[in-house]
Amino acid sequence: MGILNSDTDLADLCYFNDGLPTDSSIAQSSTEDSVRFLYTDYKKGSEGAQAIERHLSLLIVREYPPPCVNLCYVILLTRDKHIKFLNKGLQHLSRWLVALDASKPWLTYWILHSLELLEYEIPRDIIESITKLLLLPSIELLHILPRSSRITHTRGVRTISKWQNSDGGFGGGANQISHLAPTYASINTLATLGTDMAYGVIDRDALYGFLMRMKLPDGSFRMHDGGEIDIRGLYCALSVAAMTNLLTPELTENCAQFILR
């Protein structure tokens, strides 16, 4: 399991603030300190790790007859439980997730991408519902969602308008400005759905205009109008452009040089 199986000291992987502490770096270090013991107990060679190996060895003997028992221990993924959990998320989300109101495309993408990784075939009615959610005004959604979805989405549906803005790109939720991060999540969601209807949602001309507005002469990208500039913007912009066949010399000019700097 990655760092738990390595010989690297966990302390060596902690955040280093270069002697310039900020509110963010202090919060990061505090979080790392608060959870480090959870990892330390299961680090390679620790008593916790040895206990897990013994337990998994028993599982292997029970589930995998020889010669499979001679393999390294196997971690069993409970696919059915994960799929059930993710499908539940497509129907209803906890009230605690109101904090992610500006991340609706991300929630959709995380759920659908996880289902895809689990090789679950997403029902067509769900595909059509999500596709039209991205495309149409909220007043029409009550007539689109399956009956089971209408009940759980009644309160939320009325707040949803187009995620895709007429001047290009996608916002994080209702009546929000276009932003490269939710644009990335929205395009990936549509790509995951993979239907003609899903692809037809994307206004490529407007999207390209949005990407070029975010582009700066030095090869960097703003995340949104007046927004921050960092490597995320460049990655999101070029990734979206590559997926929608909008990767042009004009868009990529000086991008490599910005990364090198």
C-alpha positions in Angstrom: 0.0 0.0 0.0 2.4 2.7 -1.2 4.2 4.5 1.6 3.2 1.8 4.2 5.2 -0.8 2.3 8.3 1.4 1.7 11.3 1.8 3.9 11.0 5.6 3.9 10.5 7.2 7.3 7.0 8.8 7.4 8.5 11.9 9.0 10.6 12.4 5.8 7.3 12.7 3.8 5.8 15.4 5.9 5.3 18.9 4.6 8.3 21.2 4.7 7.5 24.9 4.7 11.0 26.1 3.7 11.2 28.1 7.0 8.3 30.3 5.9 5.2 29.3 7.9 1.8 30.4 6.7 -1.7 29.8 8.0 -2.1 27.0 5.3 1.2 25.4 6.1 0.5 25.4 9.8 -2.9 23.8 9.2 -1.2 21.2 6.9 1.4 20.2 9.4 -1.2 20.1 12.2 -3.3 17.7 10.1 -0.3 15.5 9.3 0.7 15.3 13.0 -2.9 14.4 14.0 -3.1 11.4 11.6 0.5 10.2 11.4 0.0 7.7 14.3 -2.7 5.9 12.2 -0.1 5.2 9.6 2.8 4.5 11.9 0.9 1.6 13.5 0.7 -0.2 10.2 4.0 0.7 8.7 6.1 -2.1 7.1 7.6 -4.3 9.9 5.4 -2.9 12.7 3.2 -5.1 14.9 0.1 -3.7 13.2 1.3 -4.6 9.7 2.3 -8.1 10.9 -1.1 -8.7 12.4 -2.7 -7.7 9.1 -0.5 -10.1 7.2 -1.5 -12.9 9.5 -5.1 -12.1 9.0 -4.9 -11.8 5.3 -2.9 -15.1 5.1 -5.9 -16.8 6.8 -8.2 -15.3 4.2 -6.1 -16.5 1.4 -6.0 -20.1 2.7 -9.8 -19.9 3.0 -10.6 -18.2 -0.3 -7.7 -19.2 -2.5 -6.7 -22.9 -2.5 -3.1 -23.9 -3.4 -1.1 -23.0 -5.4 -2.6 -19.5 -5.0 -1.7 -19.6 -1.3 1.9 -19.2 -2.3 1.2 -15.7 -3.7 1.7 -12.5 -1.7 -1.3 -11.6 0.4 -4.3 -10.2 -1.4 -6.4 -7.3 -0.5 -10.0 -8.0 -1.2 -12.1 -5.1 -2.6 -15.7 -5.3 -1.6 -17.0 -4.2 -5.0 -20.7 -4.7 -4.4 -20.7 -2.5 -1.3 -18.8 0.3 -3.0 -21.1 0.2 -6.0 -24.1 0.3 -3.7 -22.6 3.3 -1.9 -21.8 5.2 -5.1 -25.3 4.5 -6.6 -26.8 5.9 -3.4 -24.8 9.1 -4.0 -26.3 9.5 -7.4 -29.7 9.6 -5.8 -29.1 11.5 -2.6 -26.2 13.2 -0.8 -25.9 13.9 2.9 -26.8 17.4 4.2 -23.2 17.7 5.3 -22.2 18.0 1.6 -23.8 21.4 1.4 -20.3 22.7 1.9 -19.5 21.4 -1.6 -22.3 23.3 -3.3 -19.7 24.8 -5.6 -18.4 21.4 -6.5 -21.4 19.7 -8.1 -19.5 18.7 -11.2 -16.8 17.2 -9.0 -19.2 15.1 -7.0 -20.8 13.8 -10.2 -17.4 13.0 -11.7 -16.0 11.3 -8.5 -19.0 9.0 -8.3 -19.2 8.1 -12.0 -15.4 7.6 -12.4 -15.4 5.3 -9.3 -18.2 3.3 -10.9 -16.3 3.1 -14.1 -13.2 1.9 -12.3 -15.3 -0.8 -10.7 -16.5 -1.8 -14.2 -20.1 -1.1 -13.3 -22.4 -0.5 -16.3 -24.2 2.8 -15.5 -27.9 2.5 -16.4 -29.0 4.5 -19.4 -31.7 6.4 -17.5 -29.0 7.7 -15.1 -26.8 8.7 -18.0 -29.6 10.6 -19.7 -30.6 12.2 -16.4 -27.1 13.5 -15.6 -26.5 14.6 -19.2 -29.7 16.7 -19.3 -28.8 18.0 -15.8 -25.7 19.5 -17.3 -27.6 20.9 -20.3 -31.1 22.1 -19.4 -32.6 24.7 -17.1 -33.9 23.5 -13.7 -37.6 23.9 -14.5 -37.3 21.1 -17.1 -35.5 18.6 -14.9 -38.6 17.4 -13.0 -39.8 15.9 -16.3 -36.5 14.3 -17.0 -35.3 12.5 -13.9 -36.6 9.0 -13.3 -39.5 8.8 -10.8 -37.2 7.4 -8.1 -34.8 10.3 -8.6 -37.5 13.0 -8.7 -38.4 12.3 -5.1 -34.9 12.6 -3.7 -34.0 15.5 -6.0 -37.2 17.6 -5.5 -35.5 20.2 -3.3 -32.2 20.3 -5.2 -33.6 20.2 -8.7 -35.2 23.7 -8.3 -31.8 25.2 -7.5 -30.0 23.8 -10.6 -29.6 25.9 -13.7 -27.1 25.4 -16.5 -23.6 24.4 -15.3 -22.3 25.4 -18.8 -22.2 29.1 -19.3 -23.1 30.8 -22.6 -19.6 32.4 -22.7 -17.9 29.1 -22.4 -16.8 26.7 -19.7 -18.7 25.2 -16.7 -19.3 26.6 -13.2 -19.4 24.7 -10.0 -23.1 24.9 -9.6 -26.1 27.1 -10.2 -25.5 30.7 -11.4 -21.7 30.4 -10.8 -19.0 31.7 -13.1 -17.0 29.4 -15.3 -14.0 28.0 -13.6 -11.3 25.6 -15.1 -11.6 23.1 -12.2 -15.4 22.4 -12.6 -14.9 22.6 -16.3 -12.4 19.8 -16.1 -14.8 17.8 -13.9 -17.8 18.4 -16.2 -15.9 17.4 -19.3 -14.6 14.2 -17.6 -18.1 13.4 -16.5 -19.4 13.7 -20.0 -16.5 11.6 -21.3 -17.3 8.9 -18.7 -20.9 8.8 -19.8 -19.6 8.5 -23.3 -22.9 8.9 -25.3 -23.6 11.1 -28.3 -26.0 13.0 -26.1 -23.3 13.6 -23.5 -20.8 14.8 -26.1 -23.5 17.0 -27.6 -23.7 19.0 -24.4 -20.3 20.6 -25.0 -20.3 24.0 -26.8 -16.8 23.6 -28.2 -16.6 27.0 -29.8 -17.5 28.7 -26.5 -15.3 26.4 -24.6 -12.3 27.3 -26.7 -13.1 31.0 -26.2 -13.1 30.5 -22.5 -9.8 28.6 -22.5 -8.2 31.4 -24.5 -9.5 34.0 -22.2 -7.9 32.2 -19.3 -4.6 31.9 -21.2 -1.8 34.4 -20.3 1.1 35.3 -22.6 3.6 33.4 -20.4 1.9 30.1 -20.9 0.0 30.0 -17.7 -3.8 30.0 -17.1 -6.1 31.8 -14.7 -8.6 29.4 -12.9 -11.4 31.9 -13.7 -11.8 35.6 -14.5 -9.6 37.4 -12.0 -8.6 34.1 -10.4 -5.4 32.6 -9.2 -2.6 31.3 -11.5 -0.9 28.0 -10.8 -0.1 24.7 -12.5 -3.7 23.4 -11.9 -5.0 25.9 -14.4 -2.6 24.8 -17.1 -3.3 21.1 -16.5 -7.1 21.5 -16.4 -7.1 23.7 -19.6 -4.9 21.5 -21.7 -6.5 18.3 -20.5 -10.0 19.6 -21.4 -8.6 20.8 -24.7 -7.1 17.4 -25.5 -10.3 15.6 -24.7 -12.4 17.9 -26.8 -9.9 18.1 -29.7 -9.2 21.8 -29.1 -5.5 21.5 -28.5 -4.0 24.1 -30.9 -0.6 25.7 -31.2 -2.2 29.0 -30.1 -3.5 27.4 -26.9 -0.2 25.6 -26.0 2.2 28.4 -26.8 4.7 28.9 -24.0 3.0 26.3 -21.8 6.1 24.1 -21.6 8.3 27.0 -20.7 5.9 28.0 -17.9 6.1 24.4 -16.5 9.9 24.5 -16.6 10.0 27.8 -14.7 
